[in-house]
Amino acid sequence: MLCGLAFAAGEKSFKIPSPDGKIGIILTAGERLAYEVRVDGRTVVAPTPVSMTLSDGTVWGGSVQPSRIRKGTVDSSFATPFYIKERVADRYNWLRADFRQGFAVEFRAYDDGVAYRFVSTTDKPLTVASEEAGARFPGDWKCWVPYVRDCDGTEIVPFGSQFKTSFENLYTVARLSELDPARLAFLPMVVADDHGVKLCFTEADLQAYPGMYFNYPSQGTSLRGIFAPYPKRTHDGGHDNLQNVVDEYDDFIAKAAPRATFPWRTVLIAREDRQLLDNDMVMRLAEPSRLEDVSWIRPGLAAWEWWNDWGLHGVDFEAGVNTPTYKHYIDFAARNGIEYLVMDDGWSKDKTDLMSGGSDRLDLDEVLRYAKEKNVGIILWAGFRAFDRDMEEVCRHYSALGVKGFKVDFMDRDDQQIAEFLYRGAATAAKYGLLLDYHGIYKPAGLQRTYPNVVNFEGVHGLEQMKWSEESVDQVTYDVTMPFIRMTAGPVDYTQGAMLNAAKGHFFPRRSEPMSQGTRCRQLAEYIVFHAPLSMLCDSPSNYDREPECTAFICGVPTVWDRTVALDGRLGEYAAVARCKGDVWYVGGLTGHEGRTVTLDLGFLGDGDFTAEIFCDGVNAAKYGHDYQRVIRALGSERTLEITMAPAGGFALRITRE
């Protein structure tokens, strides 16, 4: 369906309804461009001005009228082999408004959200000085805000050092009017209206452009978009001299190619919190895969040594960054069917020069030979600048040696230069058949569809934080908040799997033999609730070998899925999700500090008899976090299941057809 019309002078408004007619995004063109969002007839985002200002002073979105309007409907789907489902439905209504000033604005309305973006229609390159974006709200609504950490709060604009961040923080829950105008918040971010509708703001198809932050402008009930300026002068420095530190910013935010498309500004909409656990907006809006052949991309689990501090015991050698240790990890991976071993910081002789080879105590060639013999893939850790400095040669060299990918760390920015690096890195790695895990980086924004060899992203307050965080750092509440917010953007390199599990009052941080907050079953459930095509086993093989039941369960959980069903949940309180691969279903649930009993609707199983392997919190799990029960239960025709979770607990099920 397609139609077009011309405009007369004067303000005009156009509503783009969702296919079911219950959601709408409204474009108003008059003295300035603005968008508004309505849900079930109520305004949830009040008219909010949008514009882009170019360095020559041209404003896209000032007092202009469209020269042409086109509308249409799309109802299609596409395959997603490395996702939480095998196909994504792409059904929406759209509108495109073209303007004589050399730009257009595109809008889409889905049944679960809306999006808009600017498009250049000129044949000349452009420089974008600034972008006006954000959201105005009808009331002083509650929001969940991931502030940039370690801000001194002395400066509002340009926010200076806040643009250097690892995008890891807990959520601050507050009313809009209570937000700190001196601080930036990174996306995704959720705002809830007075009727309980959740609005999750993020962005998609973020390619050659800086990421957007939100900031409260000190009064009213609105949020404004803030963007990192383009780096003018940088130097290699930061952590272990592996980062590129910005010394001075330029007076613009981005350089744009002719006829560039800019990132989608998106609002995910959920009337029930659980709907945020299964929202495909970012995948729909991303550029389709640029890789014709993806058959070589192998998702899977990975053994990992850094979190557990190379923590082997009961062996006849000194554990550390050495050949015997890595052979032991490879043996562990091989006998448990684990696809990969990630060799983290310390494997290279000179971490600033990846071509320097293995460290003095590590025979890298022998480790790679042994891993190949055992059919375990090796993924190497790399600092950002060490990888970027000679990317082509690094990828060519290590691919030839049989390495399967890189975990690239410490970008810690999201300006245009870093956004471009992510795509350049993905393309170069794909050329040599390599996977990438981007650590120390912002949330995913569609790159995972465009280059599916990028199998994970950090941008999450993951389990690594428990190595040094005091008990006052509430990871338990974070775990039942993050899946509704950060995970709407894509996979999370959370690195779960701790076998040392501490109930409240028993946790303390330590670099060696670290522990998790919450119960053992919580850790098992996170392999189901959290999504990551490359998912780590963070603990030591020595600890996993002492827990064969739990280890066997973890090693059987897929990392990509055919179908996902969001069963139940409340943001910040609990979450329950079912996922299937083939004919096997897995169900995982997490709760916050309050224990609870949930009744699961297993209607998704369909007809037939099924058996459930159930891992649930033991009766003493509130005191001893490692206490759990494993139960085998025949379901027969039963399609409801009641499970009790301890405080900070969880459960994990594997359901098979008899």
TABEL-V346373 format. One line per field, one symbol per residue. ss: DSSP state (A for helix, B for strand, O for the rest). phi: phi as a letter, one per 20 degrees, with the letter a starting at -180 (. if undefined). burial: 1 if it has 9 or more other C-alpha atoms within 8 Angstrom, else 0. A space follows every 50 residues. Layout:
ss = ???
phi = ???
burial = ???
This chain:
ss = OBBBBOOOOOOBBBBBBOOOOOBBBBBBBOOOOBBBBBBOOBBBBBBBBO BBBBOOOOBBOOOOOOOBBBBBBBBBBBBOOOOOOOBBBBBBBBBBBBBO OOBBBBBBBBOOBBBBBBBBOOOOOBBBBBBBOBBBOOOOOBBBBBBOOO OOOOOOOOOAAAAOOOOOOOOBBBBAAAOOOOOOBBBBBBBBOOOOOBBB BBBBOOOOOOOBBBBOOOOOOBBBBBBOOOBBBBBBBOAAAOBBBBBBBO OOOBBBOOOOBOOBBBBBBBOOAAAAAOOOAAAAAOOOOOOOOOOOOOOB BBBBOOOOOOOOOOOOOOOOOOAAAAAAAAAAAAAOOOOBBBBOOOOBBB OOBBBBBBOOOOOAAAAAAAAAAOOOBBBBBBBAAAAAAOAAAAAAAAAA AOOOBBBBBOOOOOOAAAAAAAAAAAAAAAAOOOBBBBOOOOOOOOAAAA OOOBBBBOOOOOAAAAAOOOOOOOAAAAAOOAAAOAAAOOOOOOOOOOOO BBOOOOOOOOOOOOOBBOOAAAAAAAAAAOOOOBBBBOOOAAAAAOOAAA AAAAAAOOOOOOBBBBBBBBOOOBBBBBBBBOOBBBBBBBBOOOOBBBBB BOAAAOOOOBBBBBBBBOOOOOOOOOOBBBBBBBOOOOOBBBBBBOOOOB BBBBBBBO
phi = .bbbbddefofcccddefgemecbddedcafafbccccclndfdcfgcfc acdefenfdeofeccfebcccaccbbbbfcfccebecdfccadcbcddcf fnbccdcccdfcqcbbbecedeedfccefacebpbdcfbeefbddeffel eemebecemlfffebemcafeedafgfefefececeefbdcdefdnfedd ebbbledeaffdddbeembncccdeccffffebcbfamflmdddeeebee ebdadcfglfddffecceccfdggfffbcdgfffeffggeefddfefdfr ecfbdffelleebmddbffrebfgffffffggfffdmefcceeegofefc fecfefnfffecefgffffffffemdfdddfbfgfffffbgfffffffff fofercdecmflbbfgffgfggffffffffgdmdecdedlbfgfbogfef cffeeacembeefgfffceffffefffgfddgfecgffeqfceemeofdd cdfgndebfafdlfcdeoegfffffffefedagdcedeefgfffffcfff fffgfeffdccebccfeaqbgncabbcdcccmdddcccbccefefbddde eegffmfodccdeddcfffdffddfefbcdcdcfelefccbdcddfgmda bbccdcff
burial = 00000000001000011110011111111101111111100011111111 11111000111111111111111100100111111111011111111110 00111111111111111111110011111111111111011111111100 00000100100110111111100111101011111111111110001111 11111111111111111000111111111111010111000111111011 01111101110111111111011111111011101110101000001011 11111111111100000010111011101111110001111111101111 11010011100111001101110101111111111111001001110110 01111111111111111111101011111101111111111111111111 11111111111111011010100001111111111111111111111111 11110010111011111111111111111111111111111111001001 11111010111111111111111111111110011111111101110001 10000000111111111101110111111000001000111011111111 11111110
